[in-house]
Amino acid sequence: MISYSQRPKIAYYTISDPLDKRSWSGATYFMGQAMQRNIGDVHFLGPVKIPWVLDKTFRALQKISRFFFKTEWIPKYSLLKNIYAARVLKRKMKGRAYDFLFAPAAASELAYLHTALPIIYFGDATYKAYSDTYHKEFKNLNSFSRWEGNHLERRALKISELVIFSSHWAVESAIKDYDVTTNKIEVIHMGANIEKVPEREIIFKKEQNEILTLLFLSVDWERKGGDIAFNTLKHLFASGIHARLIVCGCTPPPQYAHPAMEVVPFLNKNETKDFDRFVQILSTSHFLLLPTRADCTPLVN
C-alpha cells in the first residue's frame, strides 16, 4: 500500500469538463470534489476541446460510413481523436509534479497517454460489455469501429496500475474479455451525485403529499424503460388508485400522454434554481421507478 507523509497531488484526467455537474450524470464532478476533500490536492486537467477541423472530419467519416457502407462509425472511439486528447492532456501535465493520475470514465482518451505516473482508472463498464448491452447505439457498428473501441479499452486497462469498476458485472468482462488480472482490479460502488444530503424535514415532505407520486428520472426515455413507468401509471388508475407520474430529464414521445403525468424536460444541476427544483421533486415523490432496460450503473439523475 502506498503511504504519503502529506496530501498526495492528483492529476484528474478527463476529456469532459470535471466541474460540470452534467458530465457523466455528475459523477466526475462529485468524485473530484470528494477526492479533494478526503484524499489529496486535485488538479483538474479537462476539458479537452476537439479542433473544428478534426470534428468536421469525424462527422464526414461518419456520414461516409453510413452512406457508402450502411454501417455506423463512432467518432468517440476514434484512434485519432483519442491520441489527440491524450497529447493535449499530457501538455497540461507538463511542469507539474503528481503522485498519481486518476482517470474516471476515460478509457479511450487514456489509452495513448505516455507517462511514468501510477494510473488509477475508474469505469462503470468495459467497451465489450457496453457495446453488447446498448444494442441500439452499436447495432450496425462496422468492424473497424468495433476494433478501435476494444483496442483503446485493452490499452487503457493494461497501462493502469489499479482498475476500479462500479460493479462485479463490469469486472467479469474486464477479466474475461481483456485479460485483466484479478490482483489489480477492485469494485467500488458510486455514491450519490448530489451536492448535499437534504435535511430530514425536507426528505419527509412526501408524507404531506396525499397523492401517490411516482418519479421516472432519466435522459433516455426508451433505454430507461419510460413506457413501463407510463403503463404503471395507467395500471394504477385502472385499479382505482389515484396516482401521479413525474417524468424528469426527458420528453416522452407524443403517444405517451396522461392528465396525471407531469413532464420536467431538463434540469441543470449547475444552476441553483434547477437544483432546488430537483431536490423538491425527489422530496415529494413516494417511489423512484427504475424500469431500465440497459444500464451499466444506475446513475438515474
N, C-alpha and C positions, 0 to 999 in steps of 0.2 A: 504493500500500500504506500502511495506517495504521501509524504507529510511536508507541510510548509511552515516555516518559522513566522511568516507573515502572510497576509492575504495574497493568494495567487493572482496573477494577471491573466485574464482570459480573452482570447480572440474569439468573438462571437460571429460565426461565419454563416451568412445567409445572403441569397440573391435578392430577396424581397426586403421591404422596409421593416426592421425588427421593432420599430417604435409605432407601427401601425397596428391597431387592435383588430383590424380586418384581415391581416395576413395569417393564413393557416388557422382561421377562426380565432385569432388572438393568441394562439398557443406560443408562437415565437416571442411575442411581446411579454407575456406573463412568465415564461421560462427565464427570459433575460432579466426581468425585474427580480425574480426570486433568487437567481444566481448572484445578482448584485447585492441583495440584502444578506444572503446567508453563506455565500461561498468566497467570492473574491471581487476584484475590480474588473468590470466587464467593458471591453471596447467593442462597440457595435460596428461591424465592417460594412453591412449592407445599407442601402440597396445598391444594386448594380443596374444601370440603365443601358439597355442594348442600343447601339447606334442605329439611326433610322435606315442606313444603308443595309445593315445586316437584317433588320426587321423586315424591310421590303423584300429582301432576297428570300427570307424564310417563307414569307407569305406567298411569293411567286412559286417557290418549290412545292409548297403545299397545294396550290392550285394546279400545277402541272401534274402532280401525283394523282389528283382527283380526276382531272380531265382526260389525261392520256392513259393512265393505268387503272383508273377506277378504284384506287386504294387510298388509304389515309397515311400521311406522314406527319408526325407530331413534332413541331419545332422545339418544344420544351426539352426533348431528349436528343437534340442535335449535338453531334460532337463539336462542331464549330462554335455553336453558341456557348457551350459549357467550357470549352477551352478558353474562349474569350473571357467568360465570367471568372474563371479561376485566375487568370492573369491580372484582371482588374483588382480582385480581392487580395492577391499577393502583393500588388503595388501598395495597397492601403496598409498592409502589414509592415512595409519597409521602414526600417529605422526604429521600430518598436520592439521591446522585449516582452515576450509572453511565456507563461509556464505551460499552457496547453491551449488547444483550439477546440471549440465546441461547435458542432455543425448540426442544427436541428432541421430535419426535412430538407436536407441539402445534398443528397447522394449524387445527383447529376453534376452539380457545379463543384463538388468536392473531388470528383474522380481524377481530374488532371491538375490538382494542386501539388506542387513540389515543395515540401517543407520538412524540416527535421523535427518540428514540434510534435508532441504526442497528440493524436486526434481522437476526440470522442464524438461519435456520430449518434444522433437520436432520430428515429423514424417511427412511423406507425404501420409501415408495410414495405415489402420489397417490391421491386418493379414486376417480378413474375407474379406474385400474389395479387398485386394491384391490377395488372392487366388481365388476369384471369377472372377477377371479380367484377370489375367495372366494364361489363361487356359492351355497353353502348359506345363508349369512347374508343374502345380498342377493337371493335367488331370487325372492321375492314382494314386493319392495320397492315401495311406492307412489310415484307420480311426484313428489309433494311432498317426501318424504323424500330422494329421489334429488337433487332440485333443491337442497335445503338443503345436502347434503354437497358437491356441486360448487360451490355458491356460496361456502361457507366456505373451501374449498380455493383457489379462484381469488383471493379477497380476501387470504388469508394469503400466497400466493406473490407477489401484486402488491406488498404493502407491505414485503416482505422485501428488504433490500439485497443479501444473499447467500443463495442457496438451495443447500443441500448434500443430496445423496441418497447412499445406500449402494450404489447400482447404476446402471449405464447404462440398464437396463430402466425404472427409475423416471424417470430424466432424460428419456428419449424421450417418456414420457407427459406430463411437465410441459411440454415444448416443443410437442408435438402437440395436447394436449387443453386446455392452459391458456395457451398463447402466451407462455410464459416465454422471455425472450431468453437466448441462449447465453452472453453475457458476464457474467451474474450467477449462473451455475449451475456447481456442481462435484460431482465424485464422490469421496467419501472412504469407504473401507470400514471397517466396525466392527471394533474389537479384541475380545479375549477378555473375556467378562463374568465373570471370576473375580478374587478379591482378590489372589492372587499366583500366580506360576508354581511348581508343585511342584518340589522338588529332583529331580535326576537319578535318585537311587536309588528315589524314590517312583514316578516315571514308569515305570521299568523293572521294577517289581514284576510286571508282566504276564508277564515271562519265567519267573517261578516258577509261573505258572498253567498247568498242563498241559492243561486243558480249553479248547477253542476257545470263547471268550466273546464274544458279540455284545451290543452295547448299543443299545437304542432309547430315545432321550431326548426326551420330548415331553409336553406337557399336553393334546394333542389327538390321540387315537388314530386317528380316521378321516382327518382332513385331512393328518396327517403320515405316513399310509401304514402304520399299525400292522399291518394284515393282511398286507402284503408282508413285513414283518420276521418275523411269525409263520410265514408259509409258507416263508421262507428257513430257519428252524429245522427245520421238517418236512422240507424237501428235503435238508438236510444229514444228518438221521437216516436218511432213505430211501437215501442214498448211502453209508451205513455210517460216517459221521463223527460221533463223539460230540461234541456241542456244547451250549452253554448260552446262553439269551437272558435278558438283564436288561431289564425294562421299567421305566423310571424316569420319574415325573412324572404318570402317569395310570393308571387301572384299565381294562383291556381288557374288552369285552363278554363275558358268560359263555361264549359258544361258543368263545372263544379260550382254551383251557386245555391245558397240556402239562407233564408232570413235570419237564422241563428248563427251564421258564420261571419266573423269579423276578420278582415284581411289587413295586416300591417306589413306592407311590402318589404320595407327595408329600414333597419335602424343602424346608424353609425355609432358604435360604442366609443369612438374618439370624441364625440360630441356629448357634453354633459346632459343636455336635454334628452337626447335619444337614449343615453344610458339609463337615465332616471325612468324613462318610459319602459325600457326593457325590464328593469327591476320591478316596476309596478305590475307589468304583465305576469311576471313569474310569481309575485307575491299574492296575486288574486286568483291564480289558476289552481285547481284541485289536482289535476292529473296532467303529467307531461307524456304525450304519446310518442313512442319511438318505433313505428312500424317499418323501419328501414329495410330495404331490400339488399343494399350493398353498402358496407361501411367498414373502414379499417379500424378506427377507434371512434365511438360515437361522440364526436365534437358537435353537439346539437346546436350550440349557439355560436 
